[in-house]
Amino acid sequence: MLDKKSLYVQLNLPLKHIDFKIKFMNRHLITLCLPFLLFTCNQNSSTEEESLSKTEAPPSFVRTVNNNVLVSEELPAIEIKVEDSFKYIGDFYFEIIANSDEYEEDQIGKAVAAGNRYVFADYDSDQKIKRLFIVQLEGFLPQFDLQYNYNFANADFIGKNKYRHNTWFYNSKKNAEENPQNEGAKTREFLEEKGFVLEDEFMMSRFVGLASEDRKNEIILFYLEMLKETTGFTLQELEDSVSKEEFNTIRQALIERSKRSFTILKDQTLNYQ
């Protein structure tokens, strides 16, 4: 039987924008139900070739998607090629609201960061989603003296810069029902309003990097698969019936697929402390 705690990887990151709930906790582990996909419903197009200059991102930012290549001219300057089996769905603007005790009292309830997410999906003829790939470009608003204080000492390079990596196995639908205003709920709403069909349970591989040397901007790459579609197991079955060895095999295969799902074609070295 697989220990519940083995379904999650401990996240040793500052909780600067994670609206989370604790499912299982002891002295050594906090399990996070991460609302990781931040969508809004102001999307007007679902073509594969898409200009993103009309989004709510600052007008000086020029970002485009053509032939599954996302090009960002700044914050960061990068070109990312997404695997051809994905189709570009669209982009959306979002804000991060301060809602945890790591923020100053006068910041609680305010938007402290904002950005855009660029969403790609692999789905069948019935619009049943098999996989998602998302690029998130986010930054703290200039009026707040905040930084992304990630430790990259043990992180691996992707392209010219280091990215931290984590995985999650979780119930997306349950999270959305319990927290209808959070980013996970908006994710499901965004896709379902476009006619897409999602499983309740997901598994995710996430890569986190910085997008500026002053640590005020970040880039996050999300790779997600529908849990049952991919593994044949539900979360409960993983907990009750799968050995740690088999689970580790499932998790490692997820990581390897996530690494093959994108390529950084061009980027710039960031010299951050």
CORQUINOR-V529646 format. One record per pair of residues at least 6 apart in sequence whose ideal C-beta (glycine too) atoms are under 8 Angstrom apart, sorted by the first residue. I is the first residue (numbers start at 1). J is the second residue. Records with the same first field share a line. If there is no record, write none. Layout:
I = J + J
//
This chain:
1 = 239 + 240 + 241 + 243
2 = 238 + 239 + 240 + 241 + 242 + 243 + 244 + 246 + 247
3 = 244
4 = 24 + 31 + 239
5 = 24 + 26 + 29 + 31
6 = 244 + 247
7 = 31 + 169 + 235 + 238 + 239 + 247
8 = 24 + 29 + 31 + 32 + 168 + 169 + 170
9 = 166 + 167 + 168
10 = 28 + 29 + 30
11 = 30 + 32 + 34 + 166
12 = 151
13 = 150 + 164 + 208
14 = 102 + 148 + 149 + 150
15 = 100 + 102
16 = 96 + 102 + 113 + 146 + 148
17 = 96 + 112 + 113 + 138
18 = 32 + 34 + 35 + 100
19 = 35 + 97 + 99 + 100 + 179 + 182 + 183
20 = 32 + 33 + 34 + 35
21 = 33 + 175 + 178 + 179
22 = 30 + 31 + 32
23 = 31 + 32 + 33
24 = 31
25 = 31
32 = 168
33 = 170 + 171 + 175
34 = 168 + 170 + 184 + 204
35 = 175 + 179 + 182 + 183 + 184 + 185 + 187
36 = 168 + 183 + 184 + 187 + 204 + 206 + 222
37 = 117 + 132 + 134 + 183 + 184 + 186 + 187 + 222 + 224
38 = 92 + 94 + 96 + 117 + 136 + 183 + 186 + 187
39 = 92 + 94 + 117 + 119 + 183 + 186 + 187 + 189 + 190 + 191
40 = 92 + 93 + 94 + 186 + 190
41 = 92 + 186 + 189 + 190 + 193
42 = 56 + 92 + 93
43 = 89 + 90 + 91 + 92 + 190 + 194
44 = 90
45 = 90
46 = 87 + 88 + 89 + 90 + 194
47 = 88
48 = 65 + 67 + 68 + 87 + 88
49 = 65 + 66 + 67 + 88
50 = 64 + 65 + 66 + 88 + 90 + 91
51 = 64
52 = 63 + 64 + 65 + 91 + 116 + 118
53 = 59 + 62 + 63 + 64
55 = 63 + 91 + 92 + 93 + 116
56 = 93 + 116
57 = 63 + 93 + 115 + 116 + 137
60 = 74
61 = 72 + 73 + 74 + 75
62 = 72 + 73
63 = 70 + 71 + 72 + 73 + 91 + 116 + 118 + 137
64 = 70 + 71
65 = 71 + 88 + 91 + 118
68 = 81 + 82 + 83 + 84 + 86 + 88 + 120
69 = 79 + 80 + 81 + 82 + 265
70 = 78 + 79 + 80 + 82 + 118 + 135
71 = 78 + 79
72 = 78 + 79 + 137
75 = 137 + 139 + 211 + 212 + 217
76 = 137 + 209 + 210 + 211 + 212 + 217 + 219 + 267 + 268 + 270
77 = 266 + 267 + 268
78 = 159 + 219 + 264 + 266 + 267 + 268
79 = 264 + 265 + 266 + 267
80 = 135 + 221 + 262 + 263 + 264 + 265
81 = 262 + 263 + 264 + 265
82 = 88 + 120 + 133 + 261 + 262
83 = 133 + 260 + 261 + 262
85 = 122 + 131
86 = 120 + 121 + 122 + 131 + 133 + 261
87 = 120 + 121 + 122 + 123
88 = 118 + 119 + 120
89 = 119 + 120 + 121 + 191 + 194
90 = 118 + 119
91 = 116 + 117 + 118 + 119
92 = 116 + 117 + 119 + 190
93 = 114 + 115 + 116
94 = 114 + 115 + 116 + 117 + 138 + 183 + 186
95 = 111 + 113 + 114
96 = 111 + 112 + 113 + 114 + 138
97 = 109 + 110 + 111 + 112
98 = 107 + 108 + 109 + 110 + 111 + 112
99 = 108 + 109
103 = 112
107 = 144
111 = 141
112 = 140 + 141 + 144 + 146
113 = 138 + 139 + 140 + 141 + 144 + 146
114 = 138 + 139 + 141
115 = 136 + 137 + 138 + 139
116 = 136 + 137 + 138
117 = 134 + 135 + 136 + 137
118 = 134 + 135 + 136 + 137
119 = 132 + 133 + 134 + 190
120 = 132 + 133 + 134
121 = 129 + 131 + 132 + 133 + 191 + 196
122 = 129 + 130 + 131 + 132 + 133
123 = 129 + 130 + 196
124 = 130
126 = 197
127 = 194 + 195 + 196 + 197
128 = 196 + 197
129 = 191 + 196 + 197 + 198 + 199 + 226
130 = 225 + 226 + 229 + 230
131 = 223 + 224 + 225 + 226 + 261
132 = 222 + 223 + 224
133 = 221 + 222 + 223 + 224 + 261 + 262
134 = 220 + 221 + 222 + 224
135 = 219 + 220 + 221 + 222
136 = 218 + 219 + 220 + 221 + 222
137 = 211 + 217 + 218 + 219
138 = 211 + 217 + 218 + 219 + 220
139 = 211 + 212 + 216 + 217 + 218
140 = 146 + 147 + 148 + 216 + 217
146 = 216
147 = 214 + 215 + 216
148 = 210 + 215 + 216 + 217 + 218
149 = 215
150 = 164 + 208 + 210 + 218
152 = 162 + 164
155 = 162 + 163 + 164 + 165
156 = 162 + 163 + 165
157 = 163
158 = 207 + 209 + 264
159 = 264 + 267
160 = 267 + 268 + 269 + 270
161 = 209 + 210 + 267 + 269 + 270
162 = 209
163 = 207 + 208 + 209 + 221
164 = 207 + 208 + 209
165 = 205 + 206 + 207 + 208 + 255
166 = 205 + 206 + 208
167 = 203 + 204 + 205 + 206 + 251 + 254 + 255
168 = 202 + 203 + 204 + 206
169 = 201 + 202 + 203 + 204 + 227 + 235 + 238
170 = 201 + 202 + 203 + 204 + 235
171 = 200 + 201 + 235
172 = 184 + 187 + 188 + 198 + 199 + 200 + 201 + 202
173 = 188 + 198 + 200 + 201
174 = 200
175 = 182 + 184 + 185
176 = 182 + 184 + 185 + 187 + 188 + 189
177 = 185
179 = 185
188 = 198
191 = 198
192 = 198
198 = 226
199 = 226 + 227 + 228 + 229
201 = 226 + 227 + 228 + 234 + 235
202 = 224 + 225 + 226 + 227
203 = 224 + 225 + 227 + 230 + 231 + 254
204 = 222 + 223 + 224 + 225
205 = 222 + 223 + 224 + 254 + 255 + 257 + 258
206 = 220 + 221 + 222 + 223
207 = 220 + 221 + 258
208 = 218 + 219 + 220
209 = 218 + 219 + 220 + 221
210 = 217 + 218 + 219 + 270 + 272
211 = 217 + 218 + 219 + 270
212 = 270 + 272
213 = 270 + 271 + 272
214 = 272
215 = 272
221 = 262
223 = 254 + 257 + 258 + 261 + 262
225 = 254 + 257
227 = 233 + 234 + 235
228 = 234
230 = 254
231 = 238 + 250
233 = 241 + 242 + 250
238 = 247 + 250
242 = 250
//
